[in-house]
Amino acid sequence: MPVSPSPGEVAGRRSRSARGRGPTRAALALTLVVPPLTGACVDAGLGSGSGWGLLVGGVVGAAASAVLGARRKALSWVAPLPALVVAALAAAVRLATGPSGAGGTSTSTDLVRWAVAVFPAMAAAECAVLAVLAVRGLESLRSRRRHHA
């Protein structure tokens, strides 16, 4: 009669296989969302709208998720998301804090102003992903040259 593995053995196998794959999708999502959310909350607390907190948080979240996503080989869905996350969080903060009080401006004018204000943070987040990918590519190129030389 075959002996079934103990719960500890099963847990050990799971942890070893999880370590080999890298971070989970939930960890990647949290890494992508939490830093810009924190920055957006800081900006909202300071009353500055979409500012430096969102920009720095977006860059940190994008870079960290790109590093972790490369380990998990999940860059196909991690790489395009930082700009969308930053835009969504900026919109949520904008809606939560209310209108800017610009007087009689139309909704379309307000949306254009919001898009212009949040674009630098979106672009910086995507540039952070590209920088991580460039560094990883250079490291890969160097390791290939060392192995062939």
Rosetta blueprint (number, residue, H / E / L):
1 M L
2 P L
3 V L
4 S L
5 P L
6 S L
7 P H
8 G H
9 E H
10 V H
11 A H
12 G H
13 R H
14 R H
15 S H
16 R H
17 S H
18 A H
19 R H
20 G H
21 R H
22 G L
23 P L
24 T L
25 R H
26 A H
27 A H
28 L H
29 A H
30 L H
31 T H
32 L H
33 V H
34 V H
35 P H
36 P H
37 L H
38 T H
39 G H
40 A H
41 C H
42 V H
43 D H
44 A H
45 G H
46 L H
47 G L
48 S L
49 G L
50 S L
51 G L
52 W H
53 G H
54 L H
55 L H
56 V H
57 G H
58 G H
59 V H
60 V H
61 G H
62 A H
63 A H
64 A H
65 S H
66 A H
67 V H
68 L H
69 G H
70 A H
71 R H
72 R H
73 K L
74 A L
75 L H
76 S H
77 W H
78 V H
79 A L
80 P L
81 L H
82 P H
83 A H
84 L H
85 V H
86 V H
87 A H
88 A H
89 L H
90 A H
91 A H
92 A H
93 V H
94 R H
95 L H
96 A H
97 T H
98 G L
99 P L
100 S L
101 G L
102 A L
103 G L
104 G L
105 T L
106 S L
107 T H
108 S H
109 T H
110 D H
111 L H
112 V H
113 R H
114 W H
115 A H
116 V H
117 A H
118 V H
119 F H
120 P H
121 A H
122 M H
123 A H
124 A H
125 A H
126 E H
127 C H
128 A H
129 V H
130 L H
131 A H
132 V H
133 L H
134 A H
135 V H
136 R H
137 G H
138 L H
139 E H
140 S H
141 L H
142 R H
143 S H
144 R H
145 R H
146 R H
147 H H
148 H H
149 A L
